[in-house]
Amino acid sequence: MVYVQFDDDDEARCSMDLGSMQLAIAGTEMEGISIDEGPLLPTPDAGPYWSMVVDLNDHMDGLPDELDSGDEAIDSSSDESDEDVEDGSSHRAEVPPMDVEAVRAEDTSLRGFGSEVLEVRQHFPDKKAAKHAIQGYGITIGREYRVLRSNAEIFKVSCIHKESGCPTRIVARQPRGIMMPFVVTKMVPHTCEQSGVLPHHRNVTASYVVEAISSTVVDKIGVSVKSLIKAAADRIGYPVSYNKARRAKEEVLTRMFGSYEDAYNYVPRMLHQICETNPGTYISRQEHLVPNGPEGHYILDRVFWAFSQTIQAFSYCRPVLSIDGTFLTGKYTGTLLVAVAADANDQLLLIAYAIVENESTESWLWFLKCLKDVVVRDRAGVCIISDRNAGLLSALHQMKYSVPLEHRWPDITTRWCMRHWAANFYSRFKNKDYMKIFKKMCMQNQTRKFDAIFAALNAEMTRNGGDAPPEGQGEGARGGPGI
């Protein structure tokens, strides 16, 4: 017999020192083991106790024989226990090493590909695993199935030749209970004849392709859809359409990074956290309520941000800002606008960012206002380098002359970007040699050299029968656009 005392308080009194839990057990002796009287922990004012008697020899119904071995198990281990106690060490049962190969042999769960074996009583952790196993089995043996019933508790398919008399059924069910696996409960073999190799397989769905290409996408996020089509076809054994491969890649990326909706939903929260942890960071956004939508739901139109460090660093850079935009790809299109500065060592520094709907006059005007108010401020003589986007040129003109005084940029000067101008030059004349001479001309910092190269380029193009640059082109390039 062991006499055990229980504290009737709702909160258990225990010590967690060094990860061990001590219980208040009082007794005298058991099988030669001496136990100190009274509680093992100091329990001042512990209050009343209630007690119970536990008979170690009592048989408990429902326990397996290994756990309810009776007197024989106690007698067989008493000698060893006494020897361990006499040596001052506690007796603990030794856990035999796990036979990994045996565990693998007993694990009959299949998760999708090349499932050559499917048997009754085969179990799976969830419905998704069972569905992919049945799909893989059909793909491996070259048979196509049609879903008859699918819900949270059952997945049932039949042969596509059911109308021709083929009785094939495969049923996977989830038994009643908590956290029960899916089990294959019925398999009826095919009686229909298989006519050759299938050119396509209807069960090669986008969700099945996801599992085939997930490792490829994880290893190389920028892998092309065409490469995924080849990888999926090699692994599955059937051709995969471009649309299925594209949707499968999108699903893998969604699992890795979340959906597009989640990404936009996290933008205000993420930028708010950046402001909290990085004081001085500036953020501005424009949004509007969802039309006829739930209350408190907004659509993000524009967002501008500039980090505190880059705002401070611009005062030590050259008074030049290069601004440009690039389109975004994905489910929700848009345009990323950036402003880049350069220090005395010609090292580039990203100053400010914005995501807008497109490169329009309104979006560029909003970006320039934020840039002037937050980054440039009262610094004089700042030059803007840009391409010849019509919306941007209109916004620059308004910033200098027509916007309200608190946002006006009266001393702004502008120059055209040589790279963009050279690209436009090549699109016009289609000659790489001319474009190289044109770039060399643009990099001159002396008027004399600039005019000499321009005259030589003009003469060369006229001599070869090509169209010469328009009159005044050199003067405009040297001085940049006037605003």
C-alpha positions as semicolon CSV with decimal commas, in nm:
position;residue;x (nm);y (nm);z (nm)
1;M;0,000;0,000;0,000
2;V;0,107;0,359;-0,069
3;Y;-0,050;0,641;0,126
4;V;-0,087;0,951;-0,095
5;Q;-0,192;1,294;0,030
6;F;-0,369;1,539;-0,205
7;D;-0,402;1,910;-0,142
8;D;-0,764;2,012;-0,184
9;D;-0,660;2,357;-0,311
10;D;-0,741;2,419;-0,676
11;E;-0,385;2,531;-0,751
12;A;-0,133;2,247;-0,736
13;R;0,165;2,320;-0,510
14;C;0,470;2,200;-0,698
15;S;0,828;2,301;-0,763
16;M;0,963;2,325;-1,118
17;D;1,327;2,373;-1,020
18;L;1,560;2,224;-1,282
19;G;1,259;2,102;-1,474
20;S;1,148;1,852;-1,209
21;M;0,809;1,838;-1,045
22;Q;0,783;1,727;-0,682
23;L;0,457;1,605;-0,534
24;A;0,371;1,597;-0,164
25;I;0,384;1,226;-0,086
26;A;0,396;1,096;0,271
27;G;0,462;0,740;0,376
28;T;0,689;0,511;0,568
29;E;0,838;0,227;0,364
30;M;0,752;0,042;0,045
31;E;0,947;-0,255;-0,088
32;G;1,251;-0,150;0,112
33;I;1,242;0,213;-0,014
34;S;1,247;0,471;0,262
35;I;1,035;0,782;0,210
36;D;1,057;1,077;0,446
37;E;0,745;1,159;0,641
38;G;0,550;1,467;0,559
39;P;0,540;1,674;0,241
40;L;0,853;1,711;0,030
41;L;0,780;2,082;-0,019
42;P;0,730;2,346;0,245
43;T;0,357;2,403;0,260
44;P;0,283;2,657;0,533
45;D;-0,085;2,688;0,598
46;A;-0,149;2,414;0,350
47;G;-0,496;2,363;0,482
48;P;-0,686;2,036;0,512
49;Y;-0,587;1,727;0,316
50;W;-0,790;1,440;0,188
51;S;-0,637;1,101;0,133
52;M;-0,685;0,784;-0,062
53;V;-0,536;0,435;-0,062
54;V;-0,388;0,286;-0,380
55;D;-0,351;-0,091;-0,402
56;L;-0,070;-0,170;-0,647
57;N;-0,192;-0,531;-0,676
58;D;-0,543;-0,432;-0,772
59;H;-0,642;-0,529;-1,127
60;M;-0,771;-0,246;-1,350
61;D;-1,009;-0,328;-1,630
62;G;-0,930;-0,202;-1,977
63;L;-0,551;-0,199;-1,944
64;P;-0,333;-0,423;-2,162
65;D;-0,144;-0,707;-2,000
66;E;0,186;-0,520;-2,037
67;L;0,057;-0,240;-1,813
68;D;-0,142;-0,461;-1,574
69;S;0,099;-0,747;-1,507
70;G;-0,003;-0,810;-1,143
71;D;0,210;-0,969;-0,875
72;E;0,442;-1,151;-1,115
73;A;0,577;-0,829;-1,263
74;I;0,634;-0,681;-0,918
75;D;0,805;-0,997;-0,785
76;S;1,027;-1,032;-1,091
77;S;1,157;-0,677;-1,059
78;S;1,179;-0,651;-0,679
79;D;1,529;-0,797;-0,654
80;E;1,674;-0,560;-0,911
81;S;1,497;-0,266;-0,746
82;D;1,643;-0,352;-0,406
83;E;1,994;-0,371;-0,549
84;D;1,960;-0,033;-0,720
85;V;1,834;0,135;-0,403
86;E;2,115;-0,010;-0,197
87;D;2,365;0,138;-0,443
88;G;2,202;0,478;-0,401
89;S;2,062;0,496;-0,756
90;S;1,700;0,498;-0,869
91;H;1,573;0,219;-1,091
92;R;1,440;0,331;-1,432
93;A;1,303;0,117;-1,710
94;E;1,529;0,105;-2,016
95;V;1,353;0,203;-2,339
96;P;1,462;-0,023;-2,626
97;P;1,600;0,153;-2,936
98;M;1,349;0,229;-3,211
99;D;1,361;0,007;-3,517
100;V;1,338;0,276;-3,785
101;E;1,311;0,031;-4,075
102;A;1,026;-0,153;-3,905
103;V;0,841;0,173;-3,852
104;R;0,886;0,267;-4,217
105;A;0,761;-0,075;-4,325
106;E;0,447;-0,035;-4,115
107;D;0,377;0,318;-4,238
108;T;0,139;0,273;-4,530
109;S;0,047;0,641;-4,571
110;L;0,085;0,769;-4,925
111;R;0,104;1,135;-5,014
112;G;0,068;1,141;-5,385
113;F;0,318;1,044;-5,652
114;G;0,377;0,708;-5,814
115;S;0,141;0,532;-5,578
116;E;0,169;0,188;-5,731
117;V;-0,001;0,017;-5,436
118;L;-0,338;0,103;-5,290
119;E;-0,501;-0,140;-5,053
120;V;-0,806;-0,171;-4,835
121;R;-0,736;-0,060;-4,476
122;Q;-0,460;0,166;-4,596
123;H;-0,470;0,480;-4,380
124;F;-0,382;0,843;-4,444
125;P;-0,342;1,139;-4,211
126;D;-0,614;1,344;-4,379
127;K;-0,848;1,361;-4,676
128;K;-0,600;1,552;-4,889
129;A;-0,341;1,275;-4,856
130;A;-0,601;1,009;-4,940
131;K;-0,721;1,203;-5,244
132;H;-0,368;1,246;-5,379
133;A;-0,290;0,880;-5,320
134;I;-0,597;0,772;-5,517
135;Q;-0,505;1,016;-5,794
136;G;-0,149;0,886;-5,799
137;Y;-0,270;0,527;-5,810
138;G;-0,493;0,598;-6,109
139;I;-0,217;0,787;-6,289
140;T;0,031;0,506;-6,228
141;I;-0,195;0,230;-6,364
142;G;-0,328;0,449;-6,647
143;R;-0,689;0,458;-6,529
144;E;-0,909;0,765;-6,498
145;Y;-1,159;0,823;-6,219
146;R;-1,462;1,042;-6,166
147;V;-1,550;1,178;-5,821
148;L;-1,887;1,052;-5,702
149;R;-1,889;1,198;-5,353
150;S;-1,656;1,424;-5,161
151;N;-1,707;1,584;-4,822
152;A;-1,531;1,611;-4,486
153;E;-1,587;1,242;-4,404
154;I;-1,570;1,053;-4,733
155;F;-1,398;1,057;-5,071
156;K;-1,549;0,823;-5,330
157;V;-1,453;0,777;-5,696
158;S;-1,558;0,549;-5,980
159;C;-1,418;0,453;-6,319
160;I;-1,506;0,691;-6,602
161;H;-1,645;0,387;-6,787
162;K;-1,915;0,336;-6,524
163;E;-2,189;0,376;-6,786
164;S;-2,028;0,094;-6,984
165;G;-2,064;-0,141;-6,689
166;C;-1,729;-0,110;-6,509
167;P;-1,809;-0,149;-6,136
168;T;-1,483;0,004;-6,007
169;R;-1,521;0,196;-5,681
170;I;-1,259;0,332;-5,444
171;V;-1,384;0,469;-5,113
172;A;-1,185;0,638;-4,837
173;R;-1,365;0,728;-4,515
174;Q;-1,283;0,892;-4,185
175;P;-1,414;0,685;-3,892
176;R;-1,607;0,860;-3,619
177;G;-1,386;0,997;-3,346
178;I;-1,134;1,269;-3,273
179;M;-0,829;1,304;-3,499
180;M;-0,908;0,984;-3,686
181;P;-0,720;0,907;-4,011
182;F;-0,878;0,845;-4,350
183;V;-0,896;0,475;-4,433
184;V;-0,952;0,303;-4,766
185;T;-1,263;0,094;-4,698
186;K;-1,354;-0,036;-5,044
187;M;-1,179;-0,117;-5,370
188;V;-1,359;-0,284;-5,660
189;P;-1,128;-0,390;-5,948
190;H;-1,169;-0,279;-6,308
191;T;-1,353;-0,494;-6,560
192;C;-1,321;-0,253;-6,853
193;E;-1,046;-0,299;-7,109
194;Q;-0,760;-0,055;-7,123
195;S;-0,705;0,072;-7,477
196;G;-0,343;0,182;-7,515
197;V;-0,157;0,463;-7,340
198;L;-0,358;0,771;-7,252
199;P;-0,232;1,089;-7,422
200;H;-0,374;1,295;-7,133
201;H;-0,500;1,209;-6,786
202;R;-0,802;1,384;-6,641
203;N;-0,683;1,330;-6,282
204;V;-0,366;1,534;-6,336
205;T;-0,525;1,839;-6,175
206;A;-0,361;2,165;-6,072
207;S;-0,367;2,057;-5,705
208;Y;-0,187;1,735;-5,799
209;V;0,071;1,927;-6,003
210;V;0,136;2,147;-5,697
211;E;0,285;1,851;-5,512
212;A;0,492;1,756;-5,816
213;I;0,659;2,095;-5,860
214;S;0,665;2,233;-5,504
215;S;1,026;2,133;-5,438
216;T;1,136;2,287;-5,770
217;V;0,969;2,619;-5,692
218;V;1,105;2,625;-5,338
219;D;1,459;2,569;-5,464
220;K;1,426;2,835;-5,736
221;I;1,144;3,083;-5,688
222;G;1,203;3,251;-6,023
223;V;1,173;2,931;-6,226
224;S;0,976;2,980;-6,547
225;V;0,642;2,814;-6,614
226;K;0,787;2,638;-6,919
227;S;1,054;2,475;-6,704
228;L;0,786;2,365;-6,457
229;I;0,584;2,207;-6,741
230;K;0,881;1,990;-6,833
231;A;0,962;1,902;-6,470
232;A;0,600;1,809;-6,394
233;A;0,566;1,598;-6,711
234;D;0,888;1,409;-6,631
235;R;0,773;1,334;-6,279
236;I;0,406;1,255;-6,342
237;G;0,439;1,089;-6,681
238;Y;0,166;1,293;-6,850
239;P;0,173;1,636;-7,020
240;V;0,072;1,938;-6,814
241;S;-0,090;2,244;-6,969
242;Y;0,056;2,591;-6,928
243;N;-0,246;2,708;-6,728
244;K;-0,220;2,419;-6,480
245;A;0,152;2,475;-6,430
246;R;0,099;2,848;-6,378
247;R;-0,180;2,796;-6,124
248;A;0,027;2,531;-5,947
249;K;0,322;2,770;-5,916
250;E;0,093;3,042;-5,779
251;E;-0,038;2,797;-5,519
252;V;0,315;2,706;-5,407
253;L;0,407;3,073;-5,377
254;T;0,086;3,136;-5,182
255;R;0,181;2,864;-4,936
256;M;0,526;3,019;-4,897
257;F;0,441;3,389;-4,879
258;G;0,063;3,415;-4,845
259;S;-0,191;3,544;-5,094
260;Y;-0,192;3,875;-5,279
261;E;-0,480;3,991;-5,060
262;D;-0,280;3,911;-4,746
263;A;0,021;4,098;-4,881
264;Y;-0,176;4,418;-4,939
265;N;-0,356;4,374;-4,609
266;Y;-0,025;4,359;-4,422
267;V;0,122;4,673;-4,584
268;P;-0,027;4,931;-4,339
269;R;0,050;4,710;-4,039
270;M;0,407;4,643;-4,153
271;L;0,482;5,009;-4,221
272;H;0,328;5,107;-3,888
273;Q;0,560;4,865;-3,711
274;I;0,857;5,008;-3,904
275;C;0,764;5,357;-3,785
276;E;0,734;5,235;-3,427
277;T;1,076;5,069;-3,428
278;N;1,251;5,321;-3,655
279;P;1,153;5,675;-3,547
280;G;1,179;5,936;-3,819
281;T;1,052;5,707;-4,096
282;Y;0,786;5,880;-4,305
283;I;0,481;5,701;-4,445
284;S;0,187;5,835;-4,641
285;R;-0,095;5,637;-4,798
286;Q;-0,419;5,699;-4,982
287;E;-0,713;5,462;-4,956
288;H;-1,090;5,454;-4,997
289;L;-1,375;5,247;-4,859
290;V;-1,482;4,934;-5,045
291;P;-1,799;5,026;-5,240
292;N;-2,097;4,843;-5,092
293;G;-1,854;4,638;-4,884
294;P;-1,824;4,559;-4,514
295;E;-1,775;4,852;-4,281
296;G;-1,412;4,930;-4,211
297;H;-1,276;4,759;-4,525
298;Y;-1,055;4,978;-4,743
299;I;-0,883;4,957;-5,082
300;L;-0,519;5,067;-5,084
301;D;-0,462;5,318;-5,365
302;R;-0,114;5,457;-5,301
303;V;0,156;5,430;-5,041
304;F;0,481;5,629;-5,002
305;W;0,761;5,556;-4,756
306;A;1,113;5,681;-4,682
307;F;1,331;5,547;-4,401
308;S;1,478;5,779;-4,143
309;Q;1,836;5,685;-4,232
310;T;1,796;5,765;-4,603
311;I;1,620;6,094;-4,530
312;Q;1,915;6,203;-4,318
313;A;2,170;6,063;-4,565
314;F;2,039;6,271;-4,856
315;S;2,177;6,587;-4,699
316;Y;2,527;6,437;-4,746
317;C;2,465;6,326;-5,107
318;R;2,492;6,524;-5,426
319;P;2,190;6,750;-5,494
320;V;2,068;6,514;-5,767
321;L;1,777;6,271;-5,760
322;S;1,707;6,011;-6,029
323;I;1,342;5,909;-6,037
324;D;1,179;5,633;-6,237
325;G;0,894;5,385;-6,228
326;T;0,853;5,020;-6,318
327;F;0,537;4,816;-6,354
328;L;0,447;4,540;-6,109
329;T;0,332;4,196;-6,220
330;G;0,091;3,961;-6,050
331;K;-0,277;3,950;-5,971
332;Y;-0,293;4,321;-5,885
333;T;-0,096;4,538;-6,122
334;G;0,055;4,871;-6,026
335;T;0,372;5,077;-6,053
336;L;0,669;5,108;-5,820
337;L;0,821;5,457;-5,811
338;V;1,169;5,514;-5,669
339;A;1,403;5,806;-5,604
340;V;1,778;5,736;-5,608
341;A;2,065;5,961;-5,496
342;A;2,443;5,932;-5,532
343;D;2,712;6,028;-5,280
344;A;3,058;6,177;-5,348
345;N;3,196;5,826;-5,420
346;D;2,928;5,758;-5,682
347;Q;2,759;5,503;-5,457
348;L;2,385;5,480;-5,519
349;L;2,138;5,517;-5,234
350;L;1,765;5,444;-5,258
351;I;1,594;5,740;-5,092
352;A;1,217;5,693;-5,126
353;Y;0,963;5,446;-5,260
354;A;0,598;5,452;-5,363
355;I;0,343;5,210;-5,502
356;V;0,080;5,377;-5,720
357;E;-0,181;5,273;-5,974
358;N;0,016;5,384;-6,284
359;E;0,251;5,652;-6,415
360;S;-0,001;5,933;-6,451
361;T;0,028;6,304;-6,387
362;E;-0,170;6,268;-6,062
363;S;0,042;5,982;-5,925
364;W;0,371;6,152;-6,016
365;L;0,251;6,480;-5,865
366;W;0,164;6,304;-5,538
367;F;0,505;6,132;-5,532
368;L;0,693;6,459;-5,597
369;K;0,499;6,639;-5,322
370;C;0,594;6,372;-5,070
371;L;0,955;6,379;-5,193
372;K;0,978;6,759;-5,162
373;D;0,811;6,780;-4,820
374;V;0,998;6,490;-4,658
375;V;1,336;6,443;-4,828
376;V;1,437;6,762;-5,010
377;R;1,266;7,010;-4,777
378;D;1,449;7,346;-4,797
379;R;1,757;7,223;-4,982
380;A;1,820;7,445;-5,285
381;G;1,944;7,359;-5,632
382;V;1,826;6,998;-5,645
383;C;1,822;6,847;-5,996
384;I;1,583;6,575;-6,110
385;I;1,701;6,320;-6,370
386;S;1,420;6,129;-6,540
387;D;1,293;5,986;-6,864
388;R;1,056;6,173;-7,092
389;N;0,733;6,030;-6,954
390;A;0,453;6,271;-7,040
391;G;0,283;6,241;-6,700
392;L;0,611;6,303;-6,516
393;L;0,703;6,608;-6,727
394;S;0,357;6,754;-6,662
395;A;0,390;6,692;-6,288
396;L;0,735;6,856;-6,279
397;H;0,595;7,162;-6,452
398;Q;0,309;7,187;-6,200
399;M;0,549;7,145;-5,907
400;K;0,744;7,449;-6,027
401;Y;0,458;7,683;-6,117
402;S;0,104;7,585;-6,020
403;V;0,084;7,373;-5,702
404;P;0,001;7,542;-5,368
405;L;0,289;7,733;-5,212
406;E;0,341;7,483;-4,929
407;H;0,429;7,213;-5,186
408;R;0,582;7,430;-5,459
409;W;0,934;7,354;-5,581
410;P;1,036;7,682;-5,751
411;D;1,410;7,614;-5,795
412;I;1,377;7,264;-5,940
413;T;1,593;7,181;-6,242
414;T;1,568;6,875;-6,464
415;R;1,781;6,666;-6,699
416;W;1,697;6,367;-6,917
417;C;1,832;6,022;-6,836
418;M;2,102;5,919;-7,086
419;R;2,007;5,551;-7,075
420;H;1,644;5,616;-7,159
421;W;1,737;5,868;-7,426
422;A;1,985;5,626;-7,586
423;A;1,718;5,355;-7,589
424;N;1,480;5,592;-7,766
425;F;1,759;5,687;-8,008
426;Y;1,817;5,320;-8,097
427;S;1,442;5,261;-8,141
428;R;1,443;5,545;-8,394
429;F;1,759;5,466;-8,597
430;K;1,821;5,090;-8,531
431;N;2,202;5,119;-8,535
432;K;2,418;5,012;-8,239
433;D;2,726;5,200;-8,366
434;Y;2,529;5,524;-8,377
435;M;2,395;5,453;-8,027
436;K;2,748;5,408;-7,885
437;I;2,856;5,742;-8,035
438;F;2,538;5,898;-7,898
439;K;2,615;5,772;-7,544
440;K;2,970;5,906;-7,571
441;M;2,828;6,244;-7,668
442;C;2,592;6,247;-7,370
443;M;2,876;6,184;-7,124
444;Q;3,073;6,495;-7,225
445;N;3,090;6,775;-6,969
446;Q;3,228;7,038;-7,206
447;T;3,020;7,215;-7,467
448;R;3,299;7,211;-7,725
449;K;3,343;6,834;-7,712
450;F;2,969;6,775;-7,705
451;D;2,913;6,983;-8,021
452;A;3,206;6,817;-8,202
453;I;3,075;6,464;-8,141
454;F;2,724;6,569;-8,236
455;A;2,847;6,718;-8,567
456;A;3,048;6,403;-8,645
457;L;2,749;6,181;-8,569
458;N;2,524;6,398;-8,784
459;A;2,768;6,385;-9,076
460;E;2,814;6,008;-9,047
461;M;2,443;5,941;-9,049
462;T;2,390;6,177;-9,347
463;R;2,674;6,018;-9,545
464;N;2,532;5,667;-9,496
465;G;2,191;5,772;-9,610
466;G;2,030;5,751;-9,266
467;D;1,810;6,012;-9,105
468;A;2,012;6,263;-8,911
469;P;1,904;6,374;-8,565
470;P;1,660;6,664;-8,579
471;E;1,800;7,015;-8,575
472;G;1,849;7,140;-8,223
473;Q;1,875;6,787;-8,081
474;G;2,229;6,853;-7,961
475;E;2,135;7,176;-7,789
476;G;1,846;7,009;-7,611
477;A;2,064;6,721;-7,496
478;R;2,331;6,954;-7,361
479;G;2,093;7,170;-7,167
480;G;1,818;6,923;-7,083
481;P;1,448;7,005;-7,096
482;G;1,342;7,349;-6,986
483;I;1,056;7,379;-6,743
